[in-house]
Amino acid sequence: MKKTVYIKYQPNSWDEKKITEVCSAYGKVESVFKFPEAKIEGKEAKNAYLVTMENGDDIKKLVEELHEKEFEGQKIFA
């Protein structure tokens, strides 16, 4: 099962520590990779991350609960 999730459109104030904190609520985070500022899918991606977790089931739960959830007035994409 997939163990990595792509997260974008979270609040600009979030950093790797905040991403790890939020994702840790769903299981053990193995790594967080921040994309350099670039265009992804034709849009600016200033704070896009790849998060790898120990268990694929944790990723599934994270996506189900976080996708389009609003934080600080912004809907996250997972």
N, CA, C and O atoms as a MOPAC input file, in Angstrom:
PM7 MOZYME 1SCF
protein

 N      0.83600 1    -1.18000 1     0.00000 1
 C      0.00000 1     0.00000 1     0.00000 1
 C      0.88400 1     1.24700 1     0.00000 1
 O      1.96900 1     1.24900 1     0.58300 1
 N      0.42300 1     2.27800 1    -0.64100 1
 C      1.13700 1     3.54400 1    -0.74600 1
 C      1.44300 1     4.11600 1     0.63300 1
 O      0.58300 1     4.12600 1     1.51300 1
 N      2.69100 1     4.59900 1     0.81900 1
 C      3.09700 1     5.14700 1     2.10600 1
 C      3.49000 1     6.61800 1     2.02200 1
 O      3.96700 1     7.18800 1     3.00300 1
 N      3.29400 1     7.23200 1     0.86600 1
 C      3.67600 1     8.62700 1     0.67900 1
 C      2.47700 1     9.42200 1     0.18100 1
 O      1.70500 1     8.94500 1    -0.65100 1
 N      2.33000 1    10.63600 1     0.69700 1
 C      1.24300 1    11.50600 1     0.28300 1
 C      1.82400 1    12.86700 1    -0.07800 1
 O      2.78300 1    13.32900 1     0.54000 1
 N      1.24200 1    13.49100 1    -1.06800 1
 C      1.60400 1    14.82400 1    -1.52700 1
 C      0.63700 1    15.80200 1    -0.88200 1
 O     -0.57800 1    15.65200 1    -1.01700 1
 N      1.15700 1    16.79300 1    -0.18600 1
 C      0.30800 1    17.76500 1     0.50000 1
 C      0.63000 1    19.15700 1    -0.03200 1
 O      1.79200 1    19.55700 1    -0.10500 1
 N     -0.42200 1    19.88900 1    -0.40200 1
 C     -0.21800 1    21.26200 1    -0.87100 1
 C     -1.41600 1    22.11200 1    -0.47100 1
 O     -2.43200 1    21.60700 1     0.00500 1
 N     -1.26900 1    23.39900 1    -0.67300 1
 C     -2.29100 1    24.41400 1    -0.36100 1
 C     -2.55500 1    24.57300 1     1.11900 1
 O     -3.59000 1    25.11700 1     1.50600 1
 N     -1.63800 1    24.10600 1     1.96100 1
 C     -1.76800 1    24.37400 1     3.38500 1
 C     -1.36500 1    25.82700 1     3.62500 1
 O     -0.76100 1    26.44500 1     2.74700 1
 N     -1.68200 1    26.38100 1     4.78200 1
 C     -1.34000 1    27.78200 1     5.04700 1
 C      0.15300 1    28.05600 1     4.84800 1
 O      0.99200 1    27.21200 1     5.16400 1
 N      0.47400 1    29.22700 1     4.32700 1
 C      1.87100 1    29.59000 1     4.07000 1
 C      2.70700 1    29.64500 1     5.34500 1
 O      3.93300 1    29.54900 1     5.29100 1
 N      2.05600 1    29.79800 1     6.47600 1
 C      2.78700 1    29.86000 1     7.74600 1
 C      3.32100 1    28.48900 1     8.17500 1
 O      4.17700 1    28.40600 1     9.05600 1
 N      2.82500 1    27.42600 1     7.56200 1
 C      3.25000 1    26.07400 1     7.93700 1
 C      4.64600 1    25.80100 1     7.41000 1
 O      5.01300 1    26.23100 1     6.31600 1
 N      5.42000 1    25.07200 1     8.21400 1
 C      6.74900 1    24.62600 1     7.80700 1
 C      6.81800 1    23.10700 1     7.99700 1
 O      5.80800 1    22.46800 1     8.29000 1
 N      8.01600 1    22.53400 1     7.82700 1
 C      8.15100 1    21.08100 1     7.94500 1
 C      7.74900 1    20.57900 1     9.33400 1
 O      7.17300 1    19.49900 1     9.46500 1
 N      8.05400 1    21.36300 1    10.36300 1
 C      7.69300 1    20.97200 1    11.72500 1
 C      6.17000 1    20.89600 1    11.88700 1
 O      5.65800 1    19.95400 1    12.49000 1
 N      5.45100 1    21.88200 1    11.35100 1
 C      3.98700 1    21.89600 1    11.45900 1
 C      3.36600 1    20.75900 1    10.65000 1
 O      2.42400 1    20.11300 1    11.10900 1
 N      3.88800 1    20.51300 1     9.45200 1
 C      3.39100 1    19.39300 1     8.63200 1
 C      3.58000 1    18.08000 1     9.39000 1
 O      2.67400 1    17.24800 1     9.43500 1
 N      4.76000 1    17.89800 1     9.98300 1
 C      5.04000 1    16.67700 1    10.75100 1
 C      4.08200 1    16.55400 1    11.92800 1
 O      3.56600 1    15.47100 1    12.20300 1
 N      3.84500 1    17.66000 1    12.61900 1
 C      2.93400 1    17.66300 1    13.77200 1
 C      1.51500 1    17.25600 1    13.36300 1
 O      0.89500 1    16.41500 1    14.01400 1
 N      1.01100 1    17.84900 1    12.29600 1
 C     -0.35500 1    17.55200 1    11.84200 1
 C     -0.46300 1    16.10000 1    11.38300 1
 O     -1.41600 1    15.40600 1    11.73900 1
 N      0.50300 1    15.64200 1    10.59900 1
 C      0.45000 1    14.27400 1    10.06200 1
 C      0.68300 1    13.22100 1    11.13500 1
 O      0.17800 1    12.10400 1    11.02200 1
 N      1.43700 1    13.55600 1    12.17000 1
 C      1.71900 1    12.60700 1    13.25100 1
 C      0.45900 1    12.18800 1    14.00100 1
 O      0.45200 1    11.15700 1    14.67300 1
 N     -0.59500 1    12.97400 1    13.89300 1
 C     -1.85900 1    12.59700 1    14.51800 1
 C     -2.44200 1    11.33500 1    13.88300 1
 O     -3.33900 1    10.71200 1    14.45100 1
 N     -1.93400 1    10.95400 1    12.70200 1
 C     -2.46900 1     9.79800 1    11.97500 1
 C     -1.51900 1     8.61000 1    11.97700 1
 O     -1.87500 1     7.54400 1    11.47500 1
 N     -0.32600 1     8.76500 1    12.52700 1
 C      0.63600 1     7.67100 1    12.56600 1
 C      2.05900 1     8.20500 1    12.56500 1
 O      2.28300 1     9.41400 1    12.62600 1
 N      3.02200 1     7.28200 1    12.49400 1
 C      4.43300 1     7.65800 1    12.55700 1
 C      4.90500 1     8.21800 1    11.21000 1
 O      4.81600 1     7.55400 1    10.17700 1
 N      5.40600 1     9.44500 1    11.25000 1
 C      5.94300 1    10.09100 1    10.05900 1
 C      7.40400 1     9.68300 1     9.92000 1
 O      8.20000 1     9.86600 1    10.84200 1
 N      7.75400 1     9.12300 1     8.75000 1
 C      9.13600 1     8.72900 1     8.50200 1
 C      9.96300 1     9.88400 1     7.94600 1
 O     11.11800 1    10.06700 1     8.33200 1
 N      9.37100 1    10.66200 1     7.03900 1
 C     10.11400 1    11.78100 1     6.46200 1
 C      9.15900 1    12.80800 1     5.87600 1
 O      8.01900 1    12.51000 1     5.51800 1
 N      9.67200 1    14.03000 1     5.79400 1
 C      8.94400 1    15.13500 1     5.17300 1
 C      9.91500 1    15.80200 1     4.20800 1
 O     11.00100 1    16.22600 1     4.60100 1
 N      9.52000 1    15.89100 1     2.95300 1
 C     10.34900 1    16.52400 1     1.92900 1
 C      9.62200 1    17.74800 1     1.40400 1
 O      8.49700 1    17.64400 1     0.91500 1
 N     10.26100 1    18.90900 1     1.50500 1
 C      9.67100 1    20.13800 1     0.99400 1
 C     10.15800 1    20.36700 1    -0.42800 1
 O     11.36000 1    20.38900 1    -0.68900 1
 N      9.20200 1    20.53900 1    -1.35000 1
 C      9.56600 1    20.86400 1    -2.72100 1
 C     10.15500 1    22.26500 1    -2.75300 1
 O      9.68500 1    23.14700 1    -2.03500 1
 N     11.17000 1    22.48200 1    -3.56700 1
 C     11.63000 1    23.85900 1    -3.75300 1
 C     10.49900 1    24.67000 1    -4.38500 1
 O      9.62000 1    24.11200 1    -5.04100 1
 N     10.52700 1    25.98200 1    -4.18400 1
 C      9.49900 1    26.81400 1    -4.80100 1
 C      9.55900 1    26.61500 1    -6.30400 1
 O     10.59700 1    26.81900 1    -6.93400 1
 N      8.43900 1    26.21800 1    -6.86300 1
 C      8.37100 1    25.91200 1    -8.28400 1
 C      6.91700 1    25.89200 1    -8.70000 1
 O      6.01600 1    26.07900 1    -7.88200 1
 N      6.70500 1    25.66500 1    -9.97200 1
 C      5.34300 1    25.48100 1   -10.45200 1
 C      5.06900 1    23.98500 1   -10.55400 1
 O      5.82300 1    23.23600 1   -11.17600 1
 N      3.98500 1    23.57800 1    -9.93500 1
 C      3.54600 1    22.18700 1    -9.99800 1
 C      2.13600 1    22.21500 1   -10.54900 1
 O      1.27500 1    22.93500 1   -10.04400 1
 N      1.90700 1    21.43700 1   -11.57300 1
 C      0.60600 1    21.42100 1   -12.25700 1
 C      0.23300 1    22.82400 1   -12.71700 1
 O     -0.94300 1    23.18900 1   -12.70800 1
 N      1.23600 1    23.62100 1   -13.12400 1
 C      0.98800 1    24.95100 1   -13.66300 1
 C      0.67300 1    26.01600 1   -12.63000 1
 O      0.35500 1    27.15000 1   -12.99000 1
 N      0.75600 1    25.66800 1   -11.34200 1
 C      0.45600 1    26.62100 1   -10.27600 1
 C      1.66700 1    26.78000 1    -9.37600 1
 O      2.48400 1    25.86900 1    -9.24600 1
 N      1.77300 1    27.95000 1    -8.75400 1
 C      2.85500 1    28.17800 1    -7.79700 1
 C      2.70900 1    27.18200 1    -6.64600 1
 O      1.61200 1    26.98000 1    -6.12500 1
 N      3.80000 1    26.57400 1    -6.26400 1
 C      3.80200 1    25.60800 1    -5.16600 1
 C      4.86100 1    26.03500 1    -4.16100 1
 O      5.97600 1    25.51300 1    -4.17200 1
 N      4.52100 1    26.97400 1    -3.30100 1
 C      5.49100 1    27.49500 1    -2.34800 1
 C      5.70600 1    26.56800 1    -1.17000 1
 O      6.82100 1    26.48600 1    -0.65500 1
 N      4.70500 1    25.88800 1    -0.74000 1
 C      4.81800 1    25.00100 1     0.41100 1
 C      4.19900 1    23.65400 1     0.09200 1
 O      3.21100 1    23.25200 1     0.70700 1
 N      4.77000 1    22.97400 1    -0.85100 1
 C      4.28800 1    21.63700 1    -1.19700 1
 C      5.23700 1    20.61700 1    -0.57100 1
 O      6.45500 1    20.79000 1    -0.59500 1
 N      4.66300 1    19.55500 1    -0.01300 1
 C      5.45600 1    18.56000 1     0.69100 1
 C      5.09600 1    17.14200 1     0.25700 1
 O      3.96500 1    16.86500 1    -0.14200 1
 N      6.08700 1    16.25000 1     0.34400 1
 C      5.85500 1    14.81200 1     0.27400 1
 C      6.06000 1    14.28800 1     1.68600 1
 O      7.10100 1    14.52000 1     2.30000 1
 N      5.06900 1    13.58600 1     2.19000 1
 C      5.15400 1    13.02600 1     3.53700 1
 C      5.12000 1    11.50700 1     3.41000 1
 O      4.21600 1    10.94400 1     2.79200 1
 N      6.10900 1    10.85600 1     3.99900 1
 C      6.16000 1     9.39400 1     4.01400 1
 C      5.88400 1     8.93300 1     5.42800 1
 O      6.48400 1     9.41500 1     6.38900 1
 N      4.96500 1     7.99100 1     5.53300 1
 C      4.59800 1     7.46100 1     6.84400 1
 C      4.93900 1     5.97900 1     6.90400 1
 O      5.09600 1     5.31900 1     5.87700 1
 N      5.04900 1     5.47700 1     8.11100 1
 C      5.44100 1     4.08600 1     8.33400 1
 C      4.41700 1     3.10000 1     7.77400 1
 O      4.78500 1     2.02000 1     7.31200 1
 N      3.14700 1     3.46200 1     7.81200 1
 C      2.08400 1     2.52600 1     7.46800 1
 C      1.16300 1     3.12200 1     6.39900 1
 O      0.69200 1     4.25000 1     6.54100 1
 N      0.91400 1     2.37800 1     5.35200 1
 C      0.02900 1     2.83400 1     4.28300 1
 C     -1.39800 1     3.08700 1     4.74400 1
 O     -2.07800 1     3.95600 1     4.19900 1
 N     -1.86100 1     2.33700 1     5.74300 1
 C     -3.20700 1     2.56900 1     6.27100 1
 C     -3.30700 1     3.93800 1     6.93800 1
 O     -4.35900 1     4.57800 1     6.91000 1
 N     -2.19200 1     4.38300 1     7.54100 1
 C     -2.17600 1     5.71000 1     8.15300 1
 C     -2.32100 1     6.79400 1     7.09000 1
 O     -3.00200 1     7.79700 1     7.30600 1
 N     -1.68200 1     6.58900 1     5.95000 1
 C     -1.79300 1     7.54300 1     4.83300 1
 C     -3.24400 1     7.61900 1     4.37500 1
 O     -3.77900 1     8.70400 1     4.14400 1
 N     -3.86900 1     6.45900 1     4.24800 1
 C     -5.26300 1     6.42800 1     3.80100 1
 C     -6.15000 1     7.22400 1     4.75600 1
 O     -6.98500 1     8.01400 1     4.31500 1
 N     -5.97200 1     7.02100 1     6.05300 1
 C     -6.76600 1     7.74000 1     7.05000 1
 C     -6.46400 1     9.24100 1     6.98800 1
 O     -7.37800 1    10.06200 1     7.06600 1
 N     -5.18700 1     9.59600 1     6.84900 1
 C     -4.79100 1    10.99900 1     6.75000 1
 C     -5.48800 1    11.67100 1     5.57700 1
 O     -6.04700 1    12.75700 1     5.72600 1
 N     -5.45900 1    11.03300 1     4.41300 1
 C     -6.09000 1    11.60800 1     3.22200 1
 C     -7.59100 1    11.75400 1     3.42400 1
 O     -8.16400 1    12.79400 1     3.09900 1
 N     -8.22800 1    10.72400 1     3.95500 1
 C     -9.67600 1    10.77700 1     4.17600 1
 C    -10.06700 1    11.93200 1     5.09500 1
 O    -11.10000 1    12.56800 1     4.88900 1
 N     -9.24200 1    12.20700 1     6.11000 1
 C     -9.61200 1    13.21900 1     7.09900 1
 C     -9.07900 1    14.62300 1     6.79800 1
 O     -9.69300 1    15.61100 1     7.20000 1
 N     -7.94200 1    14.72300 1     6.09400 1
 C     -7.34500 1    16.03300 1     5.85100 1
 C     -7.70200 1    16.65800 1     4.50900 1
 O     -7.71700 1    17.88300 1     4.38200 1
 N     -7.98800 1    15.83700 1     3.51100 1
 C     -8.23700 1    16.38400 1     2.17100 1
 C     -9.40300 1    17.37100 1     2.22000 1
 O    -10.50700 1    17.03600 1     2.64900 1
 N     -9.12900 1    18.58300 1     1.77400 1
 C    -10.07800 1    19.69400 1     1.73000 1
 C    -10.53400 1    20.17600 1     3.10700 1
 O    -11.52100 1    20.90400 1     3.21200 1
 N     -9.82200 1    19.77600 1     4.16100 1
 C    -10.10100 1    20.31600 1     5.48900 1
 C     -9.51300 1    21.72700 1     5.54800 1
 O     -8.43900 1    21.98200 1     5.00300 1
 N    -10.21400 1    22.62400 1     6.20300 1
 C     -9.78400 1    24.01700 1     6.23600 1
 C     -8.93100 1    24.30400 1     7.47000 1
 O     -9.29900 1    23.96700 1     8.59500 1
 N     -7.78500 1    24.93200 1     7.22800 1
 C     -6.88600 1    25.39900 1     8.27400 1
 C     -6.57100 1    26.86500 1     7.99200 1
 O     -6.14700 1    27.21100 1     6.88900 1
 N     -6.77400 1    27.70900 1     8.97100 1
 C     -6.45900 1    29.12900 1     8.83100 1
 C     -7.06200 1    29.72700 1     7.55200 1
 O     -6.43100 1    30.53700 1     6.87400 1
 N     -8.28800 1    29.31400 1     7.23900 1
 C     -8.98500 1    29.84700 1     6.07100 1
 C     -8.54800 1    29.26800 1     4.74600 1
 O     -8.92300 1    29.78800 1     3.69500 1
 N     -7.75700 1    28.19700 1     4.76600 1
 C     -7.23700 1    27.60100 1     3.53900 1
 C     -7.53200 1    26.10300 1     3.53200 1
 O     -7.30300 1    25.41500 1     4.52700 1
 N     -8.03900 1    25.60200 1     2.40700 1
 C     -8.29600 1    24.16700 1     2.28500 1
 C     -7.02500 1    23.45100 1     1.85200 1
 O     -6.38800 1    23.81000 1     0.86200 1
 N     -6.67400 1    22.42300 1     2.63000 1
 C     -5.47400 1    21.64200 1     2.35400 1
 C     -5.79200 1    20.58600 1     1.29700 1
 O     -6.92900 1    20.12200 1     1.21500 1
 N     -4.83000 1    20.21200 1     0.50900 1
 C     -4.96600 1    19.15300 1    -0.49300 1
 C     -4.04100 1    18.02400 1    -0.10300 1
 O     -2.83400 1    18.22400 1     0.03100 1
 N     -4.59800 1    16.83300 1     0.08200 1
 C     -3.78600 1    15.67600 1     0.42500 1
 C     -4.19300 1    14.51000 1    -0.46900 1
 O     -3.63300 1    13.42000 1    -0.35500 1

